[in-house]
Amino acid sequence: MKISEIFYSIQGEGKRTGSPSFFIRTNHCNLRCKFSDGNLCDTSYTSWFPDDEKNMGDVEIDFILDEYRKINSGDIVITGGEPTMYPDELEMLCRYLKEISNNIIITIETNGTNFGDFVKYADLMSISPKLNSSVPFNTEYVKMHQKSRINLEVFKKYNSLKLNNEIDIQWKFVFTDENDIAEILDLQHKVGIDRKDIYLMPEGITKEDLNKNRLQTIECCKKLNFNYTDRIHILAWGNSRGK
């Protein structure tokens, strides 16, 4: 399984914010996010620059399990990059982690473009659809990103599992400005998402970015009855690896 980094921290986003968590960050992504202010995604070393020499590369699942056993506490967050690019390995990893302890809470963070049997072992699917504001205009990745970023069929599969109480889901959107709202509401309508499952977080990879965008994001949450989530890891450590 291609891994960027493994570390122990707290969850910085979403409904489990603040939970001590063992992070498994996979390497590579099928999208390339770039925002109007020039920011790339906050883990560009897994997407734009997956050959970064600090990335771990191919890692055996047994190694990951051994690293978790050293901690043996807290949630497990499998993130990326895009972990669902490795559906078979992801399913196996989740299954083996559940065998270590039934009390493990596994969150899989994904852009929602892929679906697989790994969902059977996830306690929370954190799905972050990429809005038009994320399209990397003026780069070679524009067409690839635009074509792949929204997969309504897959979104509906995930949401049907939530409606049938088979899995918990949060829909987490990077919010840049009010122009995002029409697209979010359109996705909510087409997929059938409950507003109580929608989280908005301000776009930004620095404290200054978050401070600039926070109040507008909060006001939109109040207006639309969405949840607000900050990015605690960035406030605490900045945009640092392994935090």
Residue pairs with C-beta under 8 A, 6 or more apart in sequence:
1 26
1 58
1 59
1 60
1 61
1 64
1 86
1 89
1 90
1 93
2 26
2 27
2 28
2 50
2 57
2 58
2 59
2 86
3 24
3 25
3 26
3 27
3 55
3 56
3 57
3 58
3 59
3 64
4 25
4 26
4 27
4 43
4 45
4 46
4 50
4 52
4 55
4 56
4 80
4 81
5 23
5 25
5 54
5 55
5 56
5 241
5 242
6 22
6 23
6 24
6 25
6 56
6 64
6 67
7 22
7 23
7 25
7 242
7 243
8 20
8 21
8 22
8 23
8 71
8 74
9 20
9 21
9 23
9 233
9 242
9 243
10 17
10 18
10 19
10 20
10 21
10 232
10 233
11 17
11 18
11 19
11 21
11 75
11 77
11 107
12 230
12 231
12 232
12 233
12 234
12 236
13 126
13 172
13 199
13 201
13 229
13 230
13 231
13 232
13 233
14 107
14 126
14 170
14 172
14 199
14 229
15 124
15 170
15 199
15 227
15 229
16 75
16 105
16 107
16 124
17 229
17 230
17 232
18 232
19 74
19 75
19 105
20 73
20 74
20 75
21 74
21 75
21 76
21 77
21 107
22 67
22 68
22 71
22 74
22 75
22 76
22 77
23 77
23 79
24 64
24 76
24 77
24 78
24 79
24 83
24 93
25 43
25 46
25 79
25 80
25 81
26 46
26 78
26 79
26 80
26 81
26 82
26 83
26 85
26 86
26 90
27 46
27 50
27 55
27 56
27 57
27 80
27 81
28 46
28 47
28 50
28 80
28 81
28 82
28 85
29 41
29 46
29 47
29 50
29 80
29 81
29 82
29 85
29 111
30 82
30 85
30 111
30 113
30 114
30 148
31 47
31 82
31 111
31 113
31 130
31 134
31 144
31 145
31 148
31 149
32 40
32 41
32 47
32 48
32 136
32 139
32 141
32 144
32 145
33 40
33 41
33 47
33 130
33 134
33 136
33 145
33 174
34 40
34 41
34 134
34 135
34 136
34 137
34 139
35 133
35 134
35 174
35 176
35 203
36 133
36 176
37 203
37 209
39 203
39 204
39 205
39 209
40 47
40 48
41 47
41 48
41 134
42 205
42 234
42 239
43 79
43 80
43 81
45 52
45 54
45 55
45 241
46 55
46 80
46 81
47 80
47 81
47 82
50 81
54 241
61 89
61 92
61 93
61 96
64 93
65 96
65 97
65 100
68 76
68 97
68 100
69 100
72 100
72 101
75 104
75 105
75 106
75 107
76 97
76 104
76 105
76 106
76 107
77 106
77 107
77 109
78 90
78 93
78 94
78 106
78 107
78 108
78 109
79 108
79 109
80 109
80 110
82 110
82 111
82 113
82 114
83 90
83 108
83 109
83 110
84 90
84 108
84 110
84 113
84 114
84 115
84 116
84 118
85 114
87 114
87 116
87 117
87 118
88 116
90 108
90 116
90 118
91 116
91 117
91 118
91 120
91 121
94 106
94 108
94 118
94 120
94 121
94 122
95 121
97 104
97 106
97 121
98 104
98 106
98 121
105 123
105 124
106 121
106 122
106 123
106 124
107 122
107 123
107 124
107 125
107 126
108 118
108 119
108 122
108 124
108 125
108 126
109 126
109 128
110 125
110 126
110 127
110 128
111 127
111 128
111 129
111 130
111 149
112 127
112 128
112 129
112 151
112 154
112 155
112 158
113 148
113 149
113 151
113 154
114 151
114 154
115 154
115 157
115 158
119 125
119 158
119 161
119 167
122 167
123 167
123 168
124 167
124 168
124 169
124 170
125 158
125 161
125 167
125 168
125 169
125 170
126 169
126 170
126 172
127 155
127 158
127 169
127 170
127 171
127 172
128 171
128 172
128 173
128 174
129 149
129 150
129 155
129 171
129 173
129 187
130 145
130 149
130 150
130 174
131 173
131 174
131 176
131 180
131 183
131 184
132 180
132 183
133 174
133 176
133 177
133 179
133 180
133 203
134 145
134 149
134 174
135 142
135 145
135 146
135 149
136 142
136 145
150 187
152 190
152 191
155 187
155 191
156 191
156 192
158 167
158 169
159 169
159 191
159 192
159 193
161 167
161 169
162 168
162 169
162 194
162 197
163 192
169 197
170 197
170 198
170 199
171 193
171 197
171 198
171 199
172 199
172 201
172 229
173 180
173 184
173 198
173 199
173 200
173 201
174 201
174 202
174 203
175 200
175 201
175 202
175 203
175 213
175 216
175 217
175 220
176 203
176 213
177 216
178 216
178 220
181 220
181 224
184 198
184 200
185 224
187 193
188 195
188 198
195 224
195 225
195 226
196 225
196 227
198 226
198 227
199 226
199 227
199 228
199 229
200 217
200 220
200 221
200 226
200 227
200 228
200 229
201 217
201 228
201 229
201 230
201 231
202 209
202 210
202 212
202 213
202 214
202 216
202 217
202 230
202 231
203 209
203 213
204 210
204 212
204 213
204 231
204 234
205 234
205 239
206 234
206 238
206 239
207 234
207 235
207 238
210 230
210 231
210 234
210 235
214 230
217 228
218 228
220 226
221 227
221 228
233 243
236 243
237 243
